[in-house]
C-alpha cells in the first residue's frame, strides 16, 4: 500500500525492510510506551540536547507550513497539538509511522513519514536519521522513566 508516498523516491525499495531489532524497538519501546501514556513525562534535557548537538541532529516540532517536503539527513520534523509536549508528539508520530508502514530502513538510515489523512496526502512528520542516532536519542529519553 505504498501509493504516492515519498518513499517511492528511494532507488531500491527492497532494502526498506525493518530488522528484528527495528521491530522490537518500534513495537515495544515506542508503541507500547505510547499505549501506557508514558511519553508525556519525557523532556529534552541537557543530555538529549548535547547528544543532538554532537550528532548534528534536528528533531523538532514545526508549524504545518514549515514541514519540509523532502528527506534531509539527520532531520525529523513533525507537527504537534497544542496540548502535547514536543517529545510526546515525536513518540506519537513514530508510533503512527510504524503502525501505518511508513518507516523504511534503507542502508544506515530510517526514513519516516506520518500523515493526517488516510490517503497519505497531508503529511504531519518527515524524517531521515541514522538508525543508531534514533536508537541512542530515544534511549536517552526512555531512561527518564527509570528516575520516576
C-alpha positions as CSV (number, residue, x, y, z in Angstrom):
1,X,0.0,0.0,0.0
2,X,2.8,2.4,-1.0
3,X,0.6,4.7,-3.1
4,X,2.3,8.0,-3.7
5,X,4.5,8.1,-0.6
6,X,7.7,10.0,-0.7
7,X,9.4,6.6,-0.2
8,X,8.9,5.9,-3.9
9,X,11.9,8.2,-4.4
10,X,14.2,5.6,-2.8
11,X,16.0,3.7,-5.5
12,X,15.8,0.2,-4.0
13,X,12.7,-0.2,-2.0
14,X,13.5,-3.9,-1.2
15,X,16.1,-2.7,1.3
16,X,13.4,-0.9,3.3
17,X,12.5,-3.9,5.4
18,X,12.8,-3.4,9.1
19,X,15.1,-5.8,11.0
20,X,14.1,-7.8,14.1
21,X,15.8,-5.2,16.3
22,X,14.0,-2.4,14.5
23,X,10.6,-4.1,15.0
24,X,11.3,-4.7,18.7
25,X,12.3,-1.0,19.1
26,X,9.2,0.4,17.3
27,X,6.7,-2.0,18.8
28,X,7.9,-2.3,22.4
29,X,9.9,0.8,23.2
30,X,7.9,3.3,21.1
31,X,4.4,1.6,20.6
32,X,3.8,0.1,24.0
33,X,5.3,3.2,25.7
34,X,2.7,5.3,23.9
35,X,0.0,3.0,24.8
36,X,0.7,3.5,28.5
37,X,0.9,7.2,28.2
38,X,4.5,7.4,29.4
39,X,5.9,9.8,26.8
40,X,4.1,12.7,28.5
41,X,6.8,12.7,31.1
42,X,9.7,12.8,28.6
43,X,11.5,16.0,28.1
44,X,14.6,17.1,26.2
45,X,17.2,17.8,28.8
46,X,20.9,18.7,28.8
47,X,21.8,15.1,28.0
48,X,19.5,14.8,25.0
49,X,20.3,18.3,23.7
50,X,24.0,17.6,23.9
51,X,23.5,14.3,22.0
52,X,21.6,16.0,19.3
53,X,24.2,18.8,19.0
54,X,27.1,16.3,18.9
55,X,25.5,14.3,16.2
56,X,24.1,17.4,14.3
57,X,20.6,16.2,14.6
58,X,17.4,18.3,14.3
59,X,14.4,16.7,15.9
60,X,11.8,19.4,16.3
61,X,8.1,20.3,16.2
62,X,7.3,22.8,13.5
63,X,4.3,24.6,12.1
64,X,2.5,22.7,9.4
65,X,3.6,25.1,6.7
66,X,7.3,24.8,7.8
67,X,7.3,21.0,7.4
68,X,10.0,20.1,4.8
69,X,8.8,18.3,1.7
70,X,11.9,16.2,1.2
71,X,14.1,14.0,3.5
72,X,17.1,15.7,4.9
73,X,20.0,13.8,6.7
74,X,19.7,14.0,10.5
75,X,16.4,15.8,10.5
76,X,13.0,14.8,11.8
77,X,10.3,17.5,11.8
78,X,6.7,17.0,13.0
79,X,3.6,18.9,13.8
80,X,2.2,18.8,17.4
81,X,-1.0,19.5,19.1
82,X,-1.1,22.5,21.4
83,X,-1.8,20.2,24.4
84,X,1.2,17.9,24.0
85,X,5.0,18.2,24.6
86,X,7.4,18.0,21.7
87,X,8.7,14.6,22.8
88,X,5.2,13.3,23.3
89,X,4.3,14.4,19.7
90,X,7.5,12.8,18.4
91,X,6.7,9.5,20.0
92,X,3.1,9.6,18.7
93,X,4.3,10.3,15.2
94,X,6.8,7.4,15.3
95,X,4.2,5.1,16.6
96,X,1.8,6.1,13.8
97,X,4.5,5.8,11.2
98,X,5.3,2.3,12.4
99,X,1.6,1.3,12.6
100,X,0.9,2.5,9.0
101,X,4.1,1.0,7.5
102,X,5.6,4.4,6.9
103,X,9.1,3.6,8.2
104,X,11.8,2.2,5.9
105,X,15.3,1.0,6.9
106,X,17.5,1.9,3.9
107,X,21.2,1.5,4.5
108,X,22.2,3.2,7.7
109,X,19.1,5.3,7.8
110,X,15.4,5.3,8.8
111,X,13.1,7.2,6.5
112,X,9.8,8.1,8.3
113,X,6.5,9.7,7.4
114,X,3.3,10.3,9.2
115,X,0.1,11.7,7.7
116,X,-3.1,13.4,8.9
117,X,-5.3,11.6,6.4
118,X,-6.0,8.0,5.2
119,X,-5.0,8.9,1.6
120,X,-1.5,10.0,2.7
121,X,-1.7,13.4,1.2
122,X,-1.4,15.7,4.3
123,X,2.0,15.0,5.9
124,X,2.5,15.6,9.6
125,X,6.0,14.2,10.0
126,X,9.0,13.6,7.8
127,X,12.4,12.3,8.9
128,X,15.7,10.8,7.8
129,X,18.0,9.8,10.6
130,X,20.8,7.3,11.1
131,X,19.3,4.2,12.9
132,X,21.9,4.3,15.7
133,X,21.2,8.0,16.3
134,X,17.5,7.4,16.6
135,X,18.0,4.4,19.0
136,X,20.5,6.4,21.1
137,X,18.4,9.6,21.3
138,X,15.3,7.6,22.2
139,X,17.1,5.6,24.8
140,X,18.2,8.8,26.5
141,X,14.5,9.8,26.7
142,X,13.4,6.3,27.8
143,X,16.0,6.4,30.5
144,X,14.0,9.2,32.2
145,X,11.3,6.7,33.0
146,X,13.8,4.9,35.3
147,X,14.1,8.0,37.5
148,X,10.4,8.0,38.4
